[in-house]
């Protein structure tokens, strides 16, 4: 209940760090009405909120996630509000399921692909020695499956002048942290892949947008109790920044404070590594 209360009333610091994006509703409707938007990780959190905003703006929303019943409920609610949505159950950790979805993308004809699904795992290295499946799971969900879907969608996106939006995280641009190796490696991999592909896509009329989100108060961070009192953005705020990027087709969005933090991070690699090592030495063994 305490967590829910914090979610309902952002602190003053959260309002300063994470101002709400201004979105021109009329312009958004003009841009998205009649277009098809595929959103992965659409059953909860950021993806759900993006789907609802896009549906309210007149887009046809393709909802991708594992839980069919949840997707169907969201699709029904979007329809009740006057929108159009289709539930597409797919486990991004299942290569065969992803391949089936990818083969169907030419017929589904998305104009915008929002790569939002993600898997976060915080686990010390020495507790991961017999858990290689953590590496494969994060690689599948955060890198391989988004890449497979993007490759399948690209011909249609070129034809329709579409857009790929990658919902990334600020930590991929900062010094890596202990205990997050599998997560950070996989998130960084797709970020680098898409940024490498972006010039080729933009030259052919496809907008590519990287959205670098700070900590967002979703189900994914709930198991990490140390985040309970850390300032975080709400899913609705994150979704507004994402749909605003669909409107502007900008190349990148990040919090206003990221550039100086990123600069400081680039100067402090050795001190950061020393501090991280010292902290690890104090951890119970």
ZILIN-V643856 format. One record per residue. N is the residue number from 1. RES is the residue in one small letter. D_LAST is the distance of its C-alpha to the last C-alpha in Angstrom with 2 decimals. Layout:
n,res,d_last
N,RES,D_LAST
N,RES,D_LAST
//
This chain:
n,res,d_last
1,x,33.31
2,x,31.87
3,x,30.62
4,x,34.08
5,x,35.72
6,x,33.80
7,x,34.80
8,x,38.43
9,x,38.64
10,x,37.02
11,x,36.19
12,x,38.26
13,x,35.43
14,x,35.10
15,x,38.86
16,x,38.74
17,x,35.94
18,x,37.13
19,x,40.93
20,x,42.61
21,x,44.42
22,x,48.19
23,x,49.55
24,x,53.29
25,x,53.78
26,x,57.21
27,x,56.12
28,x,53.12
29,x,55.45
30,x,57.86
31,x,55.11
32,x,53.35
33,x,56.21
34,x,56.98
35,x,54.04
36,x,51.36
37,x,47.71
38,x,44.85
39,x,41.61
40,x,38.43
41,x,35.90
42,x,38.94
43,x,38.04
44,x,36.03
45,x,35.08
46,x,36.33
47,x,38.10
48,x,39.95
49,x,41.15
50,x,42.30
51,x,44.19
52,x,45.88
53,x,46.94
54,x,48.26
55,x,50.09
56,x,51.66
57,x,52.88
58,x,54.75
59,x,52.46
60,x,52.03
61,x,48.30
62,x,46.53
63,x,43.48
64,x,40.74
65,x,37.70
66,x,36.64
67,x,38.07
68,x,41.84
69,x,42.71
70,x,40.94
71,x,42.60
72,x,45.95
73,x,45.66
74,x,44.98
75,x,47.79
76,x,50.11
77,x,49.32
78,x,49.94
79,x,53.21
80,x,54.20
81,x,53.80
82,x,56.17
83,x,53.78
84,x,53.16
85,x,49.90
86,x,48.99
87,x,45.89
88,x,44.38
89,x,41.55
90,x,39.21
91,x,35.58
92,x,34.42
93,x,31.83
94,x,34.84
95,x,36.63
96,x,39.82
97,x,40.04
98,x,39.55
99,x,42.19
100,x,44.62
101,x,44.17
102,x,44.61
103,x,47.81
104,x,49.17
105,x,48.64
106,x,52.04
107,x,53.78
108,x,51.58
109,x,52.37
110,x,49.75
111,x,50.83
112,x,47.40
113,x,44.01
114,x,41.13
115,x,37.84
116,x,35.67
117,x,33.48
118,x,29.80
119,x,26.47
120,x,23.33
121,x,19.84
122,x,16.70
123,x,13.68
124,x,10.75
125,x,11.93
126,x,9.54
127,x,10.53
128,x,14.03
129,x,14.78
130,x,17.12
131,x,18.32
132,x,20.91
133,x,23.10
134,x,21.22
135,x,22.54
136,x,25.98
137,x,26.24
138,x,25.56
139,x,27.79
140,x,30.51
141,x,30.62
142,x,30.04
143,x,31.88
144,x,33.82
145,x,35.60
146,x,36.62
147,x,37.95
148,x,39.87
149,x,41.45
150,x,42.33
151,x,44.04
152,x,46.03
153,x,47.08
154,x,48.04
155,x,51.59
156,x,52.53
157,x,50.90
158,x,53.00
159,x,56.08
160,x,55.58
161,x,54.13
162,x,50.89
163,x,47.44
164,x,43.77
165,x,41.35
166,x,37.67
167,x,35.47
168,x,32.62
169,x,30.06
170,x,29.98
171,x,26.52
172,x,28.12
173,x,30.09
174,x,27.30
175,x,24.39
176,x,21.69
177,x,18.48
178,x,14.91
179,x,14.03
180,x,17.79
181,x,18.73
182,x,20.82
183,x,22.54
184,x,23.41
185,x,24.63
186,x,26.87
187,x,28.28
188,x,29.04
189,x,30.67
190,x,33.26
191,x,33.86
192,x,34.69
193,x,36.74
194,x,38.83
195,x,39.35
196,x,40.51
197,x,42.88
198,x,44.12
199,x,46.94
200,x,48.39
201,x,48.33
202,x,49.73
203,x,52.52
204,x,53.52
205,x,53.52
206,x,50.11
207,x,48.15
208,x,44.42
209,x,42.30
210,x,38.62
211,x,37.38
212,x,34.18
213,x,32.97
214,x,30.56
215,x,28.25
216,x,30.50
217,x,30.12
218,x,30.24
219,x,28.75
220,x,26.41
221,x,24.40
222,x,24.64
223,x,21.30
224,x,19.50
225,x,20.07
226,x,19.34
227,x,22.61
228,x,24.73
229,x,26.00
230,x,26.03
231,x,29.59
232,x,30.42
233,x,33.57
234,x,35.24
235,x,36.05
236,x,39.76
237,x,39.47
238,x,37.63
239,x,40.33
240,x,43.08
241,x,41.80
242,x,41.71
243,x,45.25
244,x,46.46
245,x,45.32
246,x,47.44
247,x,50.35
248,x,50.00
249,x,48.54
250,x,46.58
251,x,44.26
252,x,41.21
253,x,40.04
254,x,37.13
255,x,36.64
256,x,38.84
257,x,35.95
258,x,34.22
259,x,36.37
260,x,35.52
261,x,31.81
262,x,32.03
263,x,33.95
264,x,31.44
265,x,28.63
266,x,30.71
267,x,31.04
268,x,27.45
269,x,25.58
270,x,24.43
271,x,23.57
272,x,21.70
273,x,19.63
274,x,18.93
275,x,17.97
276,x,15.69
277,x,13.95
278,x,13.73
279,x,12.33
280,x,9.53
281,x,8.84
282,x,8.77
283,x,6.37
284,x,3.80
285,x,0.00
//
